């Protein structure tokens, strides 16, 4: 078969490598090996300079026979100190004290649900990769190699053999790309793998690789078939550690080139992102895999491919970008290499000059009568010779050797200072105390300026680490083990308790969140995942200073700050874990006894006033009822006797009495209104007292 359509590449029944003609496979293998060599040659100078820096950093002191045999060959640890200092600062900053994974939920979150989901995600990722996995170990090595070489890589993928997500370290010498490649995502990348025979057989049996015959396996691993010569950096490392290349045997690893590139498999004129895996000893393609998914393919109206977005498996960490615009970064091995070499040369010259000045050497004339041969003198030892002192003085001529040069010594100090400036390893940056008369503010300002370089580097590492964590999150989202996730996060919600005998609900009870609901935690946007570290804080002192400033500001304006949250952040800035269990709501303050007595007295007096008003109202109502009854009786009597005059008088008296009753009722209503105002006033006073007793925000 000559061409494979995109849909067949993604969902074919047989592996792609088994559907292509052998002629095409041979051409692909040749292209992979040839392009790998071209990319490696393009960065040959970069590799050579890094190999020299590695030799200086590892303090390799070989035998030196100039100006005499076994002359001084001391290596000043300029690069070594700079790399160790960077690693010591970078690891606590980037790993956030062992909890590197964080989350930044975006959007309105009034009920705190997004925050709860983010905390569960962080807890799971930190457990699986930082506590259970080897992520922290690989990151530690990466942050030691990075300042030396300038580049380091992490490869993130799902491993079918262990059924887990892997994010492993790839050293710069094992990931080859063209020196002038501009876009890392679109660049051709060749990952050099060293696999044992079992690794190869495992990949064949699980279907990832094409089958290799026993003869091919034997040929690839036979002693006569040596592995390709190592690169300069590997040779330097072997030399420093006293290792020599071993003879190939049955355990010799296969050198495999896994190339992430572009190739037009469907012959439509647009090269698809693919992965070619070639066993270098055999020159044979064993795997071809698409490096994209269906969602990444974009078609036009005619059904033609417009763009295919490649899937990226590698994350590039760069120490300092190269000013020449190349794809390779610059490390301290390259920046400090020439200075370190000059420092070593001057230092050894001073040591050799001191050796000559201390031991001395010269000529002995024939006029002195002593036996031939070497004479060795120990301190306090005197030798007897058959010559006078004057003869000895005339016939022994020491060479005119000067003391070690002060000029060279001053130049040595200048070079060391220049190297420390580049590597940011000045005394104050290494924790050494400045002069006794140096003001604290001056020292703090100098330290802050010295950390500016680290802050810029940390920002680059933060961005790279964020990309790596988002790749991890994407894979975990696809292959999530919900049972493991539920057991790690141990999430609960508070539900109302069972009703009591009085019908009222009991206290809230924790109820586990169902697994199907927890599965939605990892369905959020990829951008929600980020490092927990703060890239702008590169030292514990800066973190403590920020926490202290927040606490002081919260104390100044307690009405604007949440005291509990401020206290939690203050403890986090001090590096104290478990703030959630340490900080709790403060108990209400105890009431003032005198105020309570005055309040109770006021309440009693107010109650007495209310009682008096109610008694007066009751008495008025009784008086009104009595007067109304008397008026009715008078009218009835007048009507019974038919006396017209009496009736008119009675009606007049009745009308006057009714007006009086109306006035009394109005007075009663006014008293009720006054009583209501008293009650409202009492409620307001109780509110004021409650606010006065409310806990004031404590200093965080």
N, C-alpha and C positions, 0 to 999 in steps of 0.2 A: 504494500500500500504506500502511495506516495504523499497523500495529503490527508489531514484529519481536520474536520470542521470543529468550530468552537464548541458546539453542543456535545460533540463526541469527545472532545478533550476533557470536558468537565464531568461527563457522566458515561464514559465508555465502559463496556463490559470487561474489556481486557486492558491491561496497562498499555500506555502509549508506546513504550519501548518495544513491545511485542507486536505492534501493528505497523511498524515501519520496516522498509527493506533494509537489509544489511548494508547495502551500499550507502544509504543515507545515514545510517548509524555510524559507519566508519568515518564519513565526512564530518559528522557532528563531533565525534571524538577528536579528530585531528584539529578542528576549529577550536575546540575548548582548550586543548593543551597549547596550541599556538597562541591564542589570545591571552592565556594565563601567563605565558612567558613574556609576551610583549608588555603586558601591564606590570609585571615584576621588573622588567628592565627599565621601564619609564621612571621608576622610583628607586633605582639602584643607588644613586648618590644619597638620597634620604636614608636608605638602609645603612649605608656605610657610616654616615655621621652618627646615626643612632647606635650603631655597634661600638663606635669609639666612646660615646657617652656611657654606654652600658659598662664597658671595661673600666672607665674611671669611677663609676658609681659603685661597682662591686669591689673596688680596692684591690685589683689584681696587680701584685708586685712581682714581676718576673725578674730573673737574674740579669744584672747589668754589668758589663765588662768594660765600660768606659767611664772615666779616664783610667781606671785600673780594674782588675778583676774583683767582682762582688762589691762594686761601688754602691753608694747610697741610691735607693730607688723607692723613696717614700711617696705615697699617694695622699695628697691632702683631701679630706672628706668634704669638699665643697658641694658637689652634686649630691652626695649621699645625705648630708645634713638637710639640704633644701628639700629633697624628696620625702624624707622622714617627717620634717616639719609640716609639709603640706598634708601628708596622710593623717598626721595627728590632729590637724584642724578640720580636715574635710570629713572624716568619718563621723565624728559626733554631730556635725552640722547636717550632713545629708541623711543620716540614718535616724535622727531624732531619738537618740538613746534607745535604739533597738525597736522602734515602732515607725518604720519609714513611710508606710502607706497612709495617706490621708484622703479626705474628700472635701469638695467645695460645692455643696448643693446650690443650684442657681434657681432663682425665682422666689415668689412670695411663699412664705411658710409660716402662717399664723399659728397653726396647731403643733408645729414642731415635728411633723411626720417625716419630712425630707431629712431633717437633721438626724432623726432616729435611724432611718434607713442608711444614711451615710456612715453613722457610727458602727452599725452592724457590718457593713461592707469593709470598713477599715479594720475592724477586729478580725474578720475572717482572713483577709489578705495578709495582715501582719502575722497571724498565727501560721498560715500555710507556708509562707515564703521566708519570713524573718525568723520565726521561732522553730518551725518544723523543718524547713528546707535549708538550702545552702546559699541563699541569696546574699546574706550578709557576708559570708566568707568570700564569695566571688567579688562582692563590691569592695571588700578590704584590699584584695589583690589588685583590683582595677584602679583604685585610688593610690596605689603605690607605683604601678606601671605608668599610669597616665602622665604624671609630672615628668617622668624620665623620657618617655617616647613621644608624647604629644598627642597620641591617639590610643583609644582602646574601644572595644566593641562588645555588645551583649547580643546574643542570639536568643530570641524568644519563639518557642514553638510548642506544639503538643506532641508528646512522645507516645506512640501507640504501645511500645514495649512495656513501659511502666505506667501507662494510662494516667499521665499527669502532665501539667504544664511545666516546661523547663525554660529558664532564662539564665543561660550559662555564659561565662566569660570567654571571649575570643581575643587572643593577643594580636597586636598589629601585624606581626610577621605571618600570621595564619589567615589573614583576610586581605587579599590583594585586589586593589582597584587601580585604575590608571591615575597617575600622579596629577594629571590636569583635568580630571573629571569634575564638573561643576556641581551637578545635582546628585547627592548621595542616593536618593531614591531611584533615579533613572540610570545610575552608573552600573556598569558590569562589575559584579563582585564575585571573586573566586575564593571559596572557603576551603582551606587545606585541612583535611581530616586524617587522623591516624587511627585506623580501626584494626582490632584484632580479628583473627579468623572467626571466632565466635560471633563477633559483631556482624561480620559479613554474612555468616550462615543465618543468623537471626533475621536479618533484613530480607534474605531470599525466601525464607520459610513463611514470613508473615505477609508476603506479597508486595513489599515495597520495591524490591530489586528484582531484576531479571535473573534467571537461574544461571549459575556458573557451574561448569563441570568440575569434577574432581581434578582433572588434569589442569584446568585453568587455575583452580585454587592452589594446587601444588606449584604451578609455574610462577604464580604471583608471590608465593611465600617461600619459595625454594632458596637455599643459601646462595646459589649462583646469581639470583636476581636481587641485587642490592637496592635499597631504597634510594631515591634521588638525594643527591648531596644536600645537606642542610644549608640554610642561608647564613649570611654573615653574623646576624645576631645570635643564631643558635650555636655557631662555631665559637663565638666569643663567650657565651654562657658555659659551654662545655669546657673551654680552656680555663676559665676562672675557677670552675668547680672541680678541675682536675679530671674531667671525664674524657674518654676517647671513644671514637665511633666503634660500636660493637659489630662483630661479624654477623651477617644475616643468618637466621635459623628459622625453625618452625614457628617461633613466637614473634618473629619480626612483623611489625604492623604493616598493613596495607596503606599506602599513601593514596588518598582519594581526593579528587578535585570536585567539589560541589559548586557549580557556577550558576549564579542567578543572573540571567541575561534575557535577551529578546530574540525570538526566532519565528519565522513565518511558516508554521506547520500546515496551515490550510491554504497557503499559496494565493492569498487574496491581495497581496501587496502591503499588508499591515502586520508587522512582527508582534507576536503575542509574548507577554511575559512568561517565561518558563524557567524551570530548574533542570539543569543537566548534571548528572552524577557520573563521573568517569573514574575507573580504577587506573591510576597512572601507570602501574607496572604492566598492565595488560593493554592499555590504550583502548579500552572497551567501555561503551555506554551501558550502564546497568539500571539507570532510572531516568525517566523524563516525566516531569509533573508540571501542570499549569500553575502559574504564580498569580492567579486572579480568581475571582468568583463571578457568578452570574450577575450580581448587583453592580459589578465594576465595569460591565460591558455596555457601551452606548452605541446605538445604531441611528442611522439617518432614515429618511422616509423610503429610501430605496432598499433598505435592509443591509446596507454596507456598514462596516465597523468604522465608527468615528474616533473612538478612544477606548482604551482598556486601562483601567487603573490597576497598577500592580500591587500585590500584597507585599508588605515589607516585614521581614523577619529580623532585621538587624537594627540596632540602635548605636549611633556613633557618638562617643564622648570625645570632645576636643578640648585640649588644655588651653592653647593659644592659637587662634587662626593664623595661617601663614600669610604674611604681607604680599607674597608673590601671586596670590590668587589660586594656589593649588588646593587640592582636596585634602592634603595631609597637614596635620597640625604641627606645632612647634612645641617641643618639650625642653625641660631644663638641661637635658643631656646635650642638646644641640646649642642652646644659648650659652651655657656655662662651660661647654667642652673646651674651647680655646683658652679661656681664662684659667680653667682648672689645670690644663696641660702646662701653661706658662708658670702657674704657681708651683706645680710639682718640680719643674725644671729649676727654678730659682731656689726652692727649698733644698733640693738635693745638692745644688752648687754650694750653698751655705754650709750644709752638713759636711760635704767633702772638704771644703776649705778649713772647717774646724778640725776635721780629722787630721789633715796635713799639719795644721798649726800645733796640734796637741802631740802628735807622734814624731813629727819632723823626720827629715832624711837629708843626706848629703854625701860628701866624698871623704875618703881616708887616704892620706899621702903615704908614700913608701917609707918615709923617714921614721915612722912609728914602729917600734918593735913589739908587736903583739902577734899571737898565734892567729892564723887565718880562720875563717868560719864566722858563723853568726853568733853574736853576743846578745843575750836577753838579760835585762836588768829588772829586778823587782823593786818596789819601793823599799828604801832602807838598805839596799844591797850595794856593796862596793866590790869592784873587781881589781885584782893585782896585776899590773903590767910592768914590763921591763923598759919603761920609758919615763923620762922626766915630765913634769907638768908642762914645761915650756915646749917640749917636743909634741905633747898631745895637743896643745893649743895651736901650734903651727900646722900640724898635719891633719886635723879634723876640721872640715869646712861644711857647715850646714847650709842647705839651700835657703836662699832669701824668700821665705814664704810669709805672706801677709796674713793678718787676721781676717776673719770673715768680713766682707764688705758691708759697711753701714748703708751704702747706696742700694745694694741689693736687698738688704733687710727692709729698708723703707719702701722699695718697689714691691716687695712681697706683701707688705701691709696694704699698699694701695690696691693691688690685684684682689686680695681677699675682701677688702671693703667693697670693691666694684662687684664682685661675685655675690656678696651678701645683699647688696642693693637689688640686684636682678632677682635673686631667689627669695627676697623678703625674709632674710634670716638674721637681721640685726639683733643685737643683744636684747633690746627691749621686746622684740617680737618672740624671743625664745624664753621669756620669763625672767630674764636677769634684771636685777635692781639697777636703776639709773644712778647717777651721782647723788651724793647725800644732799647737796644743795639745790637739786633740781626740783622746781615746784611741781606739785601733783597735777595741776592743770596743764603744764607743759608736757609732762610725760603722757597724760591722757590724749592730748592733741597729737603728739608724735605717733602714739600707738594707733590712733584712729586713722591717721593718714597712711600708716603702713598697712593697715587692713584693707585699704581701698582696692589694692591689686587683687587680694584674695576675694573680695566681694564681687568683682567682675568675673573672676574664674568660677566662683560658686554659682553665679547666675547662669553661666553656660551649663554647668553640671546639673543644676536644678531643671533646666529645660530638657536636657537629654534624659534625665531620670524620669521626668513626667511622661515623655514619649514611651519609654520602656514600660512604665507602669500601666499605661493605657493599652499597650499591646498585651500585657498579661491579663488585664481585665477583659479584653475582647475574647481571649481564648477561654478564660474561666467562665464567661457568660455562656459560651457555647457548650462547654463540657462540664457544667456544674454538677457536682454530686450533692443533691439537696439534703440528703441525710447527714452528710458530713457538715454541711453549712449550718443546718439546724442545731447540731450538737455543739458546734463551736460558738455560735452567737448566743444560744440559749435565751431566745427572745420571749418576752411575756407582755401581755396587756392586762390592765387592771379592769375587772368587771365587777358590777354591783354584787354584794353578797346575798345569801339567801334571806328571805323575810323572816323576822322574828315573831314572837307571839303577838306583839302589838301591830303586826302588819307592816312595819317599817323595814326597809332593806338593811341588811347587815353591813359590816365593813367591807370595802373592796377586796377582792381576791385576785391573785395573779393567775392568768390563764395562758398557756402556751399558744403562740401564734401558729396557725396551721402551716404545714410545709408548702402547700400550694400558694399561700399568700407570701411566704418568705421567698419563694422562687422569683417573685417580682422585684426583689431588692437589686438583682444584678441585671435588670432590664433598663436601667436608667442610662442617660447619655454617657458616652465614653469620656467626655470632657469633665465629668464630675470627679474623676479620679485624678489625684495629684499627689506629689510628695507632701508629707506632713511637716517637712522642714521649712524654715523661713530663710530664703536665699539672702536676705539683707542682714541677717544676724550670723556672723561668722565666728563668734566667740561667746563663751559663757558670760563674760563681763557685759557684752552688749545686751544679751537677753535679760540679765538682772537689772541693767539700767532701764530698759524699756518697761519691765514689770514695776519697778519702783516709781517711775514717772507716772504710770497709769494709776498706781495706788494713791499717789499724792494728789493727782488731779481729781480722782473720785472723792477724796476727802474734802477737797476744796468745794466741789459742787455735788453734794450727795443727792440732790434732787434729780440729777441727770443720769446717774449711773446705777446699775444693778450691783449691789454690794456683794452678793453671792458670786456672780460671774467674775467680778473684779478679783475676788479672793482666789478663785480657781486659777485664773490666768497668772496671778502673782506667784502661786505655788508652782505652776508649770514653768514660769520663767526661772525659778530657783532650782529647777530640775527635780522636784519632788513629785513622784507618781501617786496616783490614787486620790486625786483631789475630790472626786465625786463622793468617796466614802469619808473623807476627812471633814469636808465642809457641809454644814446643815443649817437649817433655819434657826436663828437665835430665839431663845424662849422670851415670852413677853415680860417686860419689866414689872417688878413688884410695885403695887400702888402705895402712895404716900399715906400713912395712917391719918395724919392731920387733915389732908384733903378729903379723905373718905369720910371723916367725922363731919366736916363742914358740909359736904354734899348731902349726907344723910339728914343733917339738921335742916337744910334747905328743903329737902324733899318732905320732911315731916310738916314743916310750916306750910308748904304749898298744899299738902293734903288737908290740913286743918282749914285752910281758906276755902278749899273746894267743898268740904263738909258744911261749913257755915253758909256758903251760898246755896247748897242744896236744901238745908233746913229753912232758910228764908224763903226760898221758892215754894217749898211745901206749905209753909204757913200762909203765904199769899194765896195759893190755890184754895186752901180751906176757907179763908176769909171771903174770897170771891164766890165760892159755892154757897156759903151761908147767906151772903147778901143777895145773890140771885134767887135763892129759895124764898127769902123774906119778901122780895119784890113781887114774886109770883103770887104769894099768899095775899098780899095787899090788893093786887089787881083782881083776884078772884072774889075777895070780900066786897070790893066796890061794885063789881058787876052783879053780885048776888042781891044787894040791897037796892040796886037800880038808881043809886044817887048819882046824878049827872055830874054834880060838882065834885063829888068825891072821886068819881071815875077820872075826870080830867086831871085832878091833882095827883091821883095815883099814877096816871100815865106820865105826867111830868116827872114825878119822882123816879118812875121806872127808867125813863130815858136818861136822866142824870146818872142813875146808878149804872146803867149799861156803859155810858161813857167812862165812868170811873173804872169799871171792870176792864174795858179796853186799854186804858192807860196802864193798869197794873200788869196786864198780859204783855204789853210792850216792854215794860220794865223787866219782866222775867226773861224775855228774849234777849234784851241787852246784856243781862247778867250771864246768860248762857254763852253769848258771843265772847264776853270777857273770859269766861272759864275756858273756852276753846283756845283762845289766844295764850292763856297760861300754859295749857297743855303743849301747844306748839313750841312755846318758849322752852319748856322743859326738855322736849325732844332735841331741840337745837343745842341746849346746854349739854345733854348727854353725848351728842355727836362730838362736841368740842372736847369733852373729857376723853372720849374714845380715841380721838386723834392725838391728844396730848399723851395718852398711854401707849400709842403705837410705837414699835421699836424704831429708833433712829438708825440710819445706815452706819454700820461700823466701818472703821478704816480698814481697807483691804490690805 
